[in-house]
Amino acid sequence: RAHIEHFGFVDGRSQPLVLQEQVDLERANGGTSKWDPSAPLQLVLAPDPLGQPGFSHGSFLVYRKLEQNVRGFNRAMRDLARALNVPEELARAMTMGRFQDGTPVVNSDKSGTTNVPNDFGFADDAEGLKCPLHAHIRKANPRNSSEKRDERRHRIARRGIPYGGELVDSRGPLEDMPETGRGLLFLCYQADIFEQFEFIQRVWANFGNFPKPDTGVDPVIGQTSAGYGEAAKKWPSGWGKPLVNPGIDIAGFVKMKGGEYFFSPSLSFLKKPEA
């Protein structure tokens, strides 16, 4: 069953796959010709110095409590759709990089037209006329769109747990949508927090000049207050159409309320009598 978050999108569709049976299932269900989801265990496992020497591994865990301004985000999506003169579902998809059902916007201008594949890339949309350069999934996983860097090594294994009550219906009246008290408990595992989670935040999501100068920050999780960049100014005037400036800032609808870094130890450490 797909997991939905308070902005109304399927969450966690694309993950690094470390088991061969996972890769085989992905290949059978959607293919892996444009995007290889496989990952070595070293992507998420790090040696545990307190476990059995030379054998034990654990993983670094990042936890963040992210509050979502659901009313503000949905108001911005409606304003963006009107400014661009596009359907609201397309404005949402260009912001996230996927339609709410998970359909990649780089593949289609409508939801439900594919089997929600994960086998796609951005090489054929270099200017961001279908999926904007600043779209959330493009910022967080450029999918080998840069020849200068091995982007796959920065991936994280993540999970999101909605909190605050029932999921919000994004089709309802704006005045009924909460501005506080709803959000996502974000957790991710990796072997190196600096080169994975922090890299994604610092070098991609919050850096306005990635992947190109004046791209803008990630419109979903990007923080303009971080000082790295401003909200994106350039959006497609339609699917596959020239870029325009709609005069609307899409940013700041997700705020971190708290978080921490942890290390999940190995079983050999946990089995020690003194542990």
Secondary structure as UniProt FT lines:
FT   STRAND          3..4
FT   TURN            6..7
FT   STRAND          10..11
FT   HELIX           20..29
FT   HELIX           41..43
FT   STRAND          46..47
FT   TURN            49..50
FT   TURN            53..55
FT   STRAND          57..68
FT   HELIX           70..84
FT   HELIX           88..96
FT   TURN            100..101
FT   TURN            105..107
FT   TURN            111..112
FT   TURN            123..124
FT   TURN            126..127
FT   TURN            133..134
FT   HELIX           136..140
FT   TURN            143..144
FT   HELIX           151..154
FT   STRAND          157..163
FT   TURN            170..171
FT   HELIX           174..176
FT   STRAND          183..190
FT   TURN            193..196
FT   HELIX           197..199
FT   HELIX           200..205
FT   TURN            208..209
FT   TURN            213..214
FT   TURN            219..221
FT   HELIX           224..226
FT   STRAND          235..236
FT   TURN            239..240
FT   STRAND          243..244
FT   STRAND          254..264
FT   HELIX           267..270
FT   TURN            273..274
//
